[in-house]
Amino acid sequence: MTHLLESIVRDTAPNPEYSVIWMHGLGDSGAGWAGAVHELDLRGLPGIRFIFPHANHMPVTLNGGYVMRSWYDIISIEPGERREDEKGLRESQILVDALIEHEIARGVPASRIVLGGFSQGCAMTLQAGLRFPQKLAGLMCLSGYLPLADKVAAERHAANQDAPLLMVHGTMDPVIPIGRAIASRDLLKQLGYQVEWHDYPMPHASCAEEFDHISAWLKKVLA
């Protein structure tokens, strides 16, 4: 049986009707993004349960095998040798699916669940969300990219073909260059997905304008 990842949970009201699962990046934890709830303008929205899961600990090749929280191994970030940890991505996909299923079991239908994340968490959002067999409210993709891009067309599930995607990225990102994000966006558009895109003059981080766009997008998809 798949274990349920430990998470930080923030409810904006009793008995929330919607859920947002928000995944962190490499070496971070759910605590790194839990404060984001206070940066959003959620006025007019019904109660939302924000879930900030902690990825498991694992050795990360790029960091000399140092053990840290990670959704999958990062072998290299050099464009010419960008080998992906397919096994790790698929194992974490099962864990993300379990988080979604847990919310469904708590009474929140998939159509009221947003899946999102930053950096590695963004990659996991697309890895799991595009393949999930029930329609989700939307996918929120912050400063990341589409993993296993050559397999998406064959593996995606029709249930989320029309799920709205929000993609945002920093133009000065030294960790995941914006070109990789743009290539991901363009492939998703070619596959027929509805992508809302914004970029900002920032590094691998977040900014106030980004939170404004997230707030406006949540109001659209959770209306």
Order of alpha helices (4+ residues) and beta strands (2+ residues): beta-beta-alpha-beta-beta-beta-alpha-beta-alpha-beta-alpha-beta-alpha-beta-alpha
